[in-house]
Every structure is written in C-alpha cells, then in structure tokens.
Amino acid sequence: MVLSAASEQQLADGSTRQTGVFLNEFYEPYRALIDAGYDVVVATPQGRAPAFDPEGMDPSYWKEHPEALAEAQALVTQLPQLRTPLNLSEVRARADDFQALLIPGGQGVMVDLLDDADLHGLLIHFGATDRPVGLVCHAPALLTRMPARQNPFAGRSVTSVSGFEEWYIETFVMDARAKVRGIGDQLDDAGYRHETALPGRSHAMRDCNLVTSQNPFSGADFNAHFLAALSDWRNAGRCAADTDEPPRASR
C-alpha cells in the first residue's frame, strides 16, 4: 500500500488546509487484506510517516460500521509500519517481491503522489506484469499522469471521485477549490472509459487487473473486486471477462 505523507494542501485561493490519507480508504482494504491472509507493506515518498486527513475521522463516513472508527484510529497509532514505512524508491527497486499495489485516496494523493516518478514506475511495472493495482477515490487521478507510450492501462474502464463530489467537498469541507480537480474529465480526456454512480453511493469497477473506486462509501465493493483480482493473478488468470462488457472488463 502506497500512502501519502503530505499533511498540508495548498488550495487554489492560496489558503492551506490539513490533508492526508482518508482513514477508511486505508483501514478497510488493509483489514480486508490482513483478514484474507496477506502481508501488507506500507510505503511513502522518502519513507516519511503518512498523514491522515482529519475529515476522515468524521463518524458520518463510518455509519455502516461505527465500531470500526475506534479500531482504525487505534491502528494508526499502533501499527509499526505507519511509523517507519518503506521508501517508495526502495519498493520500486524490489517491485517483483510484491503481488499487488494499492493506493488509498484522500487529497494527500494530489500533493505528493500525483507526479512521483517512483510511483509512476511502479504503476507501469505492475500493470505490465498483470498484477493487481487498486486506486481509491482520488487515486485514479494518477492514471492521468502516466506516460502515454508506457501506459499499460490505456483505454481501461475506471471510476473515481465524481465532479459533484469534488464540488461538495470543496464547498462544505475545504472552503475553497482544489488546485488539481476535475479528475473524471481528465480521465475522459486521457482516453479512459470513465463512469461514476450517484454521489455518496458505493461504486467500484474492475477492468482486468485494475480496480478503481469512487468514494469513501465504496469500500466493500472495492475490497471484493481487489481480492478477486489477487486470487485470479495467483491462479495465473489475467482477466475476468463479463459477457455484457468489453472482453477485459469485469464489474
């Protein structure tokens, strides 16, 4: 799992706010992977401790499992890997040691991960070797920065935070526009098949080894797709086809 270590975000009007990883977008897939028997390694740029967005502590994001909020908060303070994560450059050098790559969302992604060369290299390598790649909420924005000639995900079906959800966050949470926004439009412009569900609804998609999700309410659907992609890869599968979708897409 690659996490943002950015604790502050500069907005379009010059103001700043606390930011970071969205807590349940880390906790829910982490717990699902651990419960399924996987070892999870955490990496960040320069191996700095990850930051978590205070907004992610709001109980409104934990309505389905309110008891999980306290567990997630405790995990953040107790998990050794969050205190001393690996350096992304180290992970890139030993990329073949890992079965999958997962990047939780949160505005922190837009600060220190969006243009990180080591992360781009990992995405290219994992995509080219058909290993599962999971991008949550804001993290699909990374696909818009992939070098065109090396992009193993070109033209894939994806979802991400929707334009309305971006507007809502900026209006009622951030009090200003983000510097980098319009993720869905950017994905469309880059040639991906982008779609979203209604705001605040669970929505996740799988296209071969690429799994994307829309918002903090999509954890269960995302986890199911991601674990299935991992299982397929471990069993030498490459794509789970669906008769109603293009040959490489499964939703």
N, C-alpha and C positions, 0 to 999 in steps of 0.2 A: 504494500500500500504506500503510495506516494502522497505525502501531506504537505500543505502549505505551512511555511514558518513565518508568514507575513502577519504581523499583529496590527498593522495600520494601513488604511487605504485612503488615498487622496481622491476626492471627488471632482467632478467637472467644474464646480464653482470655487475650487481651491481649498475647501474645507477638508478635514480629515475625520475619520471615524475608526473605532476599533473593528477589526475584522479577523478572519482566520478560517479554519475548517468549520463546517456546520456539524455540530456534535452528533446528531443521529445519523448523518450521512457517513460518518466514520464508524460509530458504535454498531449500528445494525448489520452492515456487511462484515465487520470484524467478528461480531458474535456468531453470525451465521457460519463463517468460515471455520472458526475455532470449534464450534459445535459439530461441524462436519468432519473434523479431524485434521484440518490443515494447520500448518505453522504459518503465522503471519509475521512478516518482517516489515518494519516501518522505515521509510527513507524520506529525507527532506533535502532541500538545497543546502549545501555546506554542512549537513548534519546538525543543523540547528533544531532546537526543541520546537515542535509545532505549536501554532497558536490556534485557539478556538474562539469563534465568534460568539460574543455574549448573547446575541439574538437566539442562538440555538439552544439556550437554556430555558427559553420560554415554554411553559407547560403545554401551550396550545399545539406544539409540534409533537407531543407525546400522548395525545388523547387516547390512542388505541392501547398503549401500554404505559400508563403513567408511572408504574413502579420502576420502569427501566431508566427513567431520568436520573434517579439517585445512583443506580448502578453505573450508568455511563459517567456521571460526574466523579464517582469514586475511581473508576478505571483510569480516567485521565490523570488523576493524581498518583496512582499506584503503579501503572504499567511501566516497567523499566525502559521499554523500547521508546516510549514517548519522551523520556528524559535524555536518552542517548541514542537517537535514531542513526541509521547509516547515512553516509553522504551519498547523494544521488550519483556522483561520479564513480563511487566505488561500486554501486549497484550496476551501473552501465558496464563497467569492466567485467563483471561476472554475471551478466544477464542470463546466461544459459543455466545458471543454478536455480532459476525460479520458473514456476509453472504458469504464472499469470501476473497481470498488472492491474491494479485497481486504484482509481483516483477519486476520492470523495470530493463533494462540491463545497461551496462557500465562496464568498467574494475574495478570499485569500488567493484562490487559484488565479484570479485575474491580475494579481500583484506580482507574485514571484514564480509562478509555474508556466504562465502562458507562453513565454518566449525562452524557456530554459532549454538550452541546447542538449543537455544530458537527457532530459525527459523526452524531447523530440526523438533523440536517438533510440531510447528505449521503446517508444511507441512504434517506430519504424521496424525495429528488430522483432518485437513481439508480434506485430502484425504480419511481418514477412514469414515468420515461423509458425503462424496459425495458432499461437497461444492466446487464451482469453484476455481481453482488455475490457475493463469496466470503467465507464466515465459517468459520474453522477452530477445531475443538475447543471451547474456552471461548467463542469469539467469538459463536456463536449466541445466547448469553445476551443480547446486545444487542437481539434481537427481542422480548424480554420487556419492554423499556423503551420500546417505540415507542408514541407517542400513538395511541390506537385509531382516531380519526377520520381520521388521516392515514396509516395504515399500509398501504403498497402490498403487503405480504407476508402479510396476514392469511389464516389458514387454510392456508398452504402446508405441503408435506411437508418435514420437516427432520430432521437428526440433530445430535448434539452429544456431548460427553463424557458417558459414562453414569454412573448413580448408583454402580455398583460401582467404576468407575474413579476417581470422586471419593473414595470411601471409601478405596481403595487408596493414592491419592496422600496423603491426609490422614494415614493410619496409618503408612505406611512412608517417606514423603518429608518431609512438613510437620510431623509430630508434633503436630498439632492440627487442629481443624476450621476450614475457611474461614468467613469471615463471611457471604459470599454463596455458596450452594451449592444443590444440587437443581435444576440447570439444566433437566434433562429434565422434571421435574414442573412447573416454572414454564412451560415451553413448552406442555405439555399444558393447563395451566390457562388459558393465554392463547389457546387455540383452534387451535394448530398441530397438524399430524399428525406427531408425534414418534416416531422409532424408532431403535434402536441395534442394533449387532451384538454378538457376544460380546466381552468385554474384550480389549483388545490386538489385535483383528483390524482389518484395513483396512475402512473403511466410509465412503462418501461418497454424497451424493444431489444430484440436480439437479431443481429444480422451476422450469421456465421460466428466468428469468434469475438465480434464487437457487441458489447452490451451497454446501452445508454438508458438513463432515466431522467425524468422531468423535474422532480421537486422533492422536498423532504418527506412527502407522504407516499413515496413510491418504493419504499424500502423492501417490503415483502415481495413485490413483483420483480424488482431488480435482483434480489438475492436468489430467487428461484431460477431466473434466466442465467445468472452468472454461475451458479453451482452446476446447472445443466451443461453450460459451455465447458466448464472444467472437467466434468465427467466425460463428455464427448471427446475432449482432447486426450484425456488419459486413456481412453479406449480407442485411440487412433482415428477418431472421427474428425472431420474438418468442417462440415456444415450440416445443420439440421434443417432440411427443406420442409416447406409447408406448401401444399398443393394450391393454396389460394394466393401465394406470394411469389415474387421472383425467386429463381432457383436457390439463391443463397440465403434467403430471409426466413427467419422463424420468430414469431411473436407470441 
